Amino acid sequence: MVFWFVLLAASGAGAEERKLLVSGIFADSSIVGPFVRFSKTDPASSDYVITLLGRTLDGQWIRHFSPKQAFVASADLTPVNAHFSDRIYVNGERVHDLEYEAASYRLRGGFRLTPNERSTTEIHLVGLIEEVDGLQDGAVTAFWDEPFVGLDVSHAY
């Protein structure tokens, strides 16, 4: 049985708008997922968003240069059981021997280009650190020992 709850509060003063969304899910004692999101939006200057989704805390800052261009910086961290590493299933059966500890930390920074209301392109430099422990395969653990740096390019139409 799954239960959801939602609370939404919003306020605005001029062009600035603030929103708070609180939600969650409870399926059983091992699957509880809070969702809390606070955002402050001002299209003339900057937007701020802070989100707690399950075990992940995310912060984002958007600096508007114009209605069509913005700088975006964000950070998210999942200090425990990233990727639900504490719940591994094979053919519908939980396999405790495959479970491991994981943490994930990511920084992103780049630009958002919105030439029209239906099209958005984002280009971000990404830094990612994954910490894994408790894996039986040492090669997999060694793979995640080094930080990752890359480029994230997306387009939505």
C-alpha positions in Angstrom: 0.0 0.0 0.0 1.4 3.4 -1.0 0.4 6.7 0.6 1.1 10.1 -0.9 0.7 13.5 0.7 1.2 16.9 -0.9 1.4 20.5 0.5 1.9 23.4 -1.8 2.3 27.0 -0.7 3.1 29.9 -3.0 3.6 33.6 -2.5 4.5 36.4 -4.8 5.6 40.0 -4.6 5.9 41.7 -8.0 7.8 39.6 -10.4 9.4 37.5 -7.6 7.6 34.2 -6.8 8.3 31.8 -3.9 7.0 28.2 -3.8 7.2 25.4 -1.3 6.1 21.9 -2.3 6.1 19.1 0.3 5.3 15.5 -0.7 6.3 12.0 0.1 5.7 8.3 -0.4 5.5 5.5 2.1 5.4 1.9 0.7 6.8 0.0 3.6 9.3 0.6 6.4 12.2 0.3 4.0 10.8 2.6 1.3 10.1 6.1 2.6 10.7 9.0 0.3 10.4 12.6 1.3 10.2 15.3 -1.3 10.6 19.0 -0.3 11.2 21.7 -2.8 11.6 25.5 -2.2 12.1 27.8 -5.1 12.4 31.6 -5.4 12.0 32.8 -9.0 12.7 36.3 -10.4 13.1 36.2 -14.2 14.7 39.7 -14.1 17.6 38.5 -12.0 18.2 35.0 -10.3 16.3 31.9 -9.4 17.2 29.6 -6.5 15.9 26.1 -6.0 16.6 23.8 -3.0 15.3 20.2 -3.2 15.3 17.2 -0.9 14.3 14.1 -2.9 14.7 10.9 -0.9 18.3 10.8 0.1 19.5 13.5 -2.3 19.9 17.2 -1.5 20.1 19.4 -4.6 20.7 23.2 -4.9 20.5 25.2 -8.1 21.2 28.9 -8.9 20.1 30.4 -12.3 21.4 33.8 -13.2 19.4 35.4 -16.0 21.3 37.6 -18.5 18.2 38.0 -20.7 15.0 36.1 -21.2 16.9 33.9 -23.7 20.2 33.4 -21.9 21.1 32.2 -18.3 24.0 30.8 -16.4 23.1 27.7 -14.4 25.1 26.3 -11.4 24.0 23.3 -9.3 25.3 20.8 -6.8 23.7 17.6 -5.5 24.8 15.1 -2.9 23.6 11.7 -1.9 25.7 10.8 1.1 24.2 7.4 1.8 22.9 4.6 -0.4 23.1 6.5 -3.7 21.3 4.7 -6.6 19.5 2.5 -4.0 22.6 0.4 -3.6 21.1 -1.0 -0.4 18.3 -2.7 -2.3 19.5 -5.1 -5.1 17.1 -7.5 -6.6 17.6 -10.3 -9.2 14.5 -11.9 -10.7 12.3 -10.2 -8.1 14.3 -11.6 -5.1 16.5 -9.4 -2.9 20.1 -10.5 -3.0 22.0 -9.1 0.1 25.4 -10.3 -1.2 25.2 -7.8 -4.1 24.3 -4.8 -2.0 26.9 -2.2 -1.3 27.4 1.3 0.2 27.5 4.3 -2.2 27.7 8.0 -2.0 27.4 10.5 -4.9 28.5 14.1 -5.2 28.0 16.2 -8.4 28.8 19.8 -9.4 27.5 21.3 -12.7 27.9 24.7 -14.3 27.1 26.1 -17.7 24.7 28.0 -19.9 21.0 27.7 -20.8 19.9 29.1 -24.2 16.2 29.5 -24.9 15.8 31.0 -28.4 12.0 30.6 -28.2 9.4 29.2 -25.7 9.5 25.7 -27.2 13.3 25.1 -27.5 16.0 25.0 -24.8 19.6 24.0 -25.1 21.9 23.5 -22.1 25.7 23.0 -22.0 27.3 22.2 -18.7 30.7 21.2 -17.3 30.1 18.3 -14.9 32.3 17.1 -12.0 31.2 13.8 -10.3 32.6 11.8 -7.4 31.2 8.4 -6.6 32.3 6.6 -3.4 31.5 2.9 -3.3 32.4 0.4 -0.6 31.4 -3.2 0.0 31.6 -4.5 -3.6 33.1 -7.9 -4.1 34.6 -6.9 -7.5 37.7 -4.8 -6.9 37.8 -3.7 -10.5 34.4 -2.0 -10.2 35.5 -0.3 -6.9 38.8 0.9 -8.6 36.8 2.3 -11.6 35.0 4.6 -9.2 38.1 5.7 -7.3 38.8 8.6 -9.7 36.6 11.6 -10.1 34.8 12.1 -13.4 34.8 15.3 -15.4 32.7 15.7 -18.5 30.4 17.8 -20.6 26.6 17.5 -20.4 24.8 18.8 -23.5 21.0 18.6 -23.8 18.3 20.0 -26.0 14.6 20.0 -25.5 12.0 20.9 -28.1 
